[in-house]
């Protein structure tokens, strides 16, 4: 059975299998770009196709950084409580740059081996946000400048 709802229905694009998705990839991507629901079924699983920038913007809004930056003995330390990331720098900006690097390393580790680990599996949204963000976007997220467009 093929479930396909397209433009005009207000329901987005929902394709029943990967073969149909391959044939209609452009339509699927266009729907995602417009912000419509776009899905592909594969057996009993459903994959969603979303616009990466929209997803990043949403995740940055619902996942506050909670970063803490502390002046210490001639330098700065930055960390995010609850995450195994920390950074040190001689200046505030250097500490934030190092924290961005630490977040990217955590995202790599999460995708490599932490995704199913207790205490880490719920960080899926954070990892997606990190992977979808530029360094400048991560800096804005960390220092609380918001996610302005």
N, C-alpha and C positions, 0 to 999 in steps of 0.2 A: 504494500500500500504506500503510495506517495502522498505525503502531506506537503502541499505547496500553496502558500498564501503569499501573494505578491502585491505590488502597488495597487492602490485602490481599495484594498481590504482594511488597511490601517493596522494590519497584523504583522507586517514585515515579510521576511522570506524564511521559510522553514522547509528544508529539504530532507527527504527520507533516507538518503544514503550517500556514500562518498562518490559514487558514479554520477549521480545527479549533481552533486556539488562541483565535481570537476567540469561538467558540461555547462554549469551556470555560475561559475566562479565570479565572473564580473558582476552579475546581478547580486550575488551574496555580498561581495565587497562594497558595492554601491549602497546597499541597504545599511550595512554597518557604518559606512561613512556618514550617512544621513542620521544615524542614531536610532535606526529602527532595529527591532529584534531580528536577528539573523542566526539561524541554527542549522546544524547538520546532525542527523541521527545516524548512529552506527550500532545496530542491534538495540540493546537496551540503554545505550549511552547517548547523551546529547552534548554536542560541542557548540559553544556560542562563538560567533565571530563578532568582534567589536572593534571600533575605532580606537587605536592605541592611545592617542592623545586624550580622547574623552575618558577612557578608563584611567589613565594616569591622573588626570585632573580630579576625578571622583575619588580615587584612592588617597590622593594627597589631602583632600578635604576631610575624609572620614578617619584618617589615620594620623593624628597629630604626632609630631616628632618627639615631644617630651624631652628633648636634649637638655642636658645640664652641662654648663661650661663654668669651670672654676679656675680662678687665678691661683697659681701655685708657684712658689719659689722661683721667680724669674721666668715663668712660662704659663701656659694654659693647658688644662685637661678638659676633654669633652667626652661625654658618654651618654648612652641612652639606657635608663634603668629597664631591666628586664631583657636586654639584648646583650649578647657577648661581644660587644664592640666598644672600644675606647680609643682615644687618640690623645696625643700630646704635641704641643708646638710651642715655639718661643713667642709667637703672637697668636691673638685670637683667630685671625684668618688662617694661619698655618694649622692650628688645631682643627678648625672646621674642614680644611682641605684633607687632612689626615683622616678625619671621621668619615668623609665621603669615600675615601679609599677603603676604609674598614667596612663600610656598609656594602660596597661593591663586592668585597671579598666574602662577606657573610652571605650575600645573595648567591654567589657562585657555590659556596659550601652547601647552602640550603638546597639548591637544585641538584647538586652532586650526591649528597648523602643525608642531609638533615630533614628533608621534606616529610618523612614519616616518623621522625624522632619525637618522643614526648617532649613538650616544652618548646618545640620549634614548628610543628605541623600547622599551628594556627597563624603562623607568620606569612602565609601565602600572599595575602593582600599587600603586605609591606614589601615582600620580595618582588612582586609584580611592579609595584610603584617604583622601586629602586631601578629595576631593569628598564622601565619605560622612560625614566627621567634622564635628562642631561645633568652634568655636574652643576650648571647654573640653577637648574630647577631644584636639585637636591639641596643646594646652598640656601635657596629661598625657603624651602620647607624646613630646614634645620634652624635657621635664624629667625623664623616667624614672620617673614615678610609676606606670607600668604601665597596664593597661586593666582597672580593677576595675569590677565590675558591682554 
